[in-house]
Amino acid sequence: MSPEKKSFFQGFKEDLKKTVDEIRIRNAFRKGSSSYRLYTGESLALPLFGKMTDEGLLVLGNYNVPFGSVLLSEEDESKVFYVVGIKKGEGINVSILLGQGEEETLYVKEASLLLLDPDVKEADVIPCGDRYFLRRKKEDQNSPNSASNASNK
């Protein structure tokens, strides 16, 4: 006996169901998560949804985040972290329950755990094209290296 071939429409229907399930899983995860923005030094920030744990931020999916990236909470901008590591792979996952009653299905999806450092240093800078310079403050005028001090000697 030869295996039955799937019709185009049967394969399309299965692919569509998988896609819809993935969207439902992501939406269910987002409902129970907090919203963040990840700044890696590229031009755009990456929106992330995650759950804060004792170890760090658990996010749905497999992420590669550069060391030293900055994570900013959108709900409380005073919560800012450096990303100092990432755990993913075996044992790092998220369980999501969809449906009700007999239609209930438990999905276990791959996740990433962003390891965080709350000791973030903020700098006041002046952007100049692709370069940035520390903003000089008036109290810096009295420093031994200031130009006004050098001209007074």
Backbone torsions as a table, in degrees:
resi	resn	phi	psi	omega
1	MET	NA	134.8	178.7
2	SER	-93.3	147.9	178.8
3	PRO	-66.3	145.8	-179.8
4	GLU	-70.8	139.9	175.6
5	LYS	-86.7	140.9	176.3
6	LYS	-80.5	139.5	174.6
7	SER	-73.8	161.8	178.0
8	PHE	-55.5	-45.5	-176.3
9	PHE	-69.1	-33.6	177.7
10	GLN	-66.0	-45.1	177.6
11	GLY	-64.2	-40.0	178.5
12	PHE	-63.6	-42.1	-179.5
13	LYS	-63.2	-41.7	178.9
14	GLU	-65.9	-42.6	178.3
15	ASP	-63.7	-41.2	179.1
16	LEU	-63.9	-41.9	178.7
17	LYS	-62.4	-42.6	178.3
18	LYS	-62.0	-42.4	-179.9
19	THR	-64.9	-44.4	178.7
20	VAL	-63.1	-41.3	177.9
21	ASP	-61.7	-42.7	179.0
22	GLU	-61.8	-41.6	178.3
23	ILE	-64.3	-43.1	178.4
24	ARG	-63.2	-39.8	178.9
25	ILE	-64.3	-47.4	179.4
26	ARG	-61.4	-42.4	179.8
27	ASN	-65.5	-39.9	178.1
28	ALA	-64.5	-40.2	178.5
29	PHE	-65.0	-42.8	-178.9
30	ARG	-62.8	-35.7	-178.9
31	LYS	-59.8	-36.5	-178.4
32	GLY	-98.2	15.3	-175.0
33	SER	-117.1	168.8	173.0
34	SER	-101.9	158.1	-176.2
35	SER	-100.8	134.8	-179.1
36	TYR	-135.3	164.2	170.9
37	ARG	-124.0	133.3	179.9
38	LEU	-108.0	122.5	179.6
39	TYR	-108.5	117.6	-177.1
40	THR	-107.4	-2.8	-175.7
41	GLY	102.9	-10.3	174.1
42	GLU	-78.6	172.8	-173.6
43	SER	-67.5	-31.0	-177.3
44	LEU	-114.7	146.3	175.4
45	ALA	-84.2	146.7	179.5
46	LEU	-97.0	122.3	176.3
47	PRO	-74.2	136.5	178.7
48	LEU	-131.9	148.3	172.3
49	PHE	-121.2	131.2	-177.8
50	GLY	-157.6	173.3	179.1
51	LYS	-119.4	124.6	180.0
52	MET	-74.9	131.2	176.8
53	THR	-120.6	-179.9	176.0
54	ASP	-63.8	-27.9	-177.4
55	GLU	-89.5	-28.6	-176.8
56	GLY	162.8	-153.1	-178.5
57	LEU	-101.9	122.1	179.0
58	LEU	-93.2	119.7	-179.4
59	VAL	-121.0	145.5	179.4
60	LEU	-74.5	127.5	177.5
61	GLY	111.5	176.1	-177.7
62	ASN	-105.8	107.4	-175.7
63	TYR	-112.9	147.3	167.8
64	ASN	-116.1	114.3	-176.5
65	VAL	-119.0	126.3	179.3
66	PRO	-63.1	142.1	176.4
67	PHE	-56.9	137.2	176.7
68	GLY	86.3	1.3	174.9
69	SER	-62.1	158.2	-178.0
70	VAL	-111.0	130.0	178.6
71	LEU	-108.7	125.5	-177.0
72	LEU	-121.3	127.0	176.7
73	SER	-72.7	132.0	177.1
74	GLU	-81.0	-18.6	-178.5
75	GLU	-88.5	-27.5	179.7
76	ASP	-146.2	95.3	-174.0
77	GLU	-64.9	-7.8	175.1
78	SER	-78.9	-13.0	177.9
79	LYS	-91.6	102.4	-178.1
80	VAL	-131.7	140.5	-176.4
81	PHE	-140.5	150.8	164.8
82	TYR	-88.2	142.3	172.0
83	VAL	-90.0	116.8	-174.8
84	VAL	-112.2	3.1	178.1
85	GLY	177.4	173.2	179.5
86	ILE	-149.7	138.2	174.5
87	LYS	-116.5	135.2	174.8
88	LYS	-155.4	171.1	-179.5
89	GLY	103.7	-149.4	-174.4
90	GLU	-58.9	129.7	178.0
91	GLY	89.4	-14.6	178.1
92	ILE	-103.7	100.1	-179.3
93	ASN	-152.9	172.6	-179.1
94	VAL	-126.4	136.0	176.4
95	SER	-105.7	130.5	-178.4
96	ILE	-131.2	128.9	-179.6
97	LEU	-102.8	122.0	178.4
98	LEU	-119.7	149.1	178.2
99	GLY	90.8	-178.9	-179.7
100	GLN	-141.0	151.4	176.2
101	GLY	60.3	-131.3	-179.3
102	GLU	-72.0	-15.5	179.2
103	GLU	-87.1	1.0	-176.6
104	GLU	-70.5	132.4	179.5
105	THR	-133.1	133.9	177.0
106	LEU	-97.8	123.5	177.2
107	TYR	-108.6	133.1	175.1
108	VAL	-113.8	117.4	-173.7
109	LYS	-119.3	151.1	177.7
110	GLU	-63.6	141.6	-179.1
111	ALA	-138.9	170.9	174.9
112	SER	-128.0	142.9	177.2
113	LEU	-111.7	111.8	178.3
114	LEU	-84.1	122.4	178.4
115	LEU	-86.0	130.4	-168.4
116	LEU	-120.9	151.0	173.6
117	ASP	-125.0	118.7	-178.0
118	PRO	-78.5	-4.9	-177.7
119	ASP	-83.3	68.1	-177.4
120	VAL	-89.4	138.0	178.7
121	LYS	-106.1	122.5	179.9
122	GLU	-97.2	141.3	-179.7
123	ALA	-124.9	141.1	175.4
124	ASP	-94.1	110.7	-174.0
125	VAL	-124.9	163.0	173.7
126	ILE	-114.1	115.5	177.7
127	PRO	-74.9	132.8	178.1
128	CYS	-131.2	91.4	-176.1
129	GLY	64.1	-121.3	179.5
130	ASP	-94.1	7.1	-178.4
131	ARG	-118.3	159.1	-179.6
132	TYR	-132.9	139.4	179.5
133	PHE	-125.9	143.0	177.3
134	LEU	-62.9	135.7	177.3
135	ARG	-73.2	129.5	-179.6
136	ARG	-85.3	138.8	-178.4
137	LYS	-107.5	158.1	-178.1
138	LYS	-58.0	-38.4	-178.9
139	GLU	-64.0	-19.3	176.8
140	ASP	-71.2	-17.1	-178.7
141	GLN	-63.2	-28.0	-177.5
142	ASN	-89.5	5.1	179.1
143	SER	-73.7	155.1	-176.4
144	PRO	-60.7	-23.1	-177.0
145	ASN	-96.2	3.6	-176.0
146	SER	-73.2	151.9	-177.8
147	ALA	-66.2	-37.0	-178.6
148	SER	-67.8	-34.6	177.3
149	ASN	-67.8	-39.2	-178.4
150	ALA	-67.4	-35.1	-178.6
151	SER	-76.5	-18.8	180.0
152	ASN	-82.5	-8.1	-175.9
153	LYS	-89.3	NA	NA
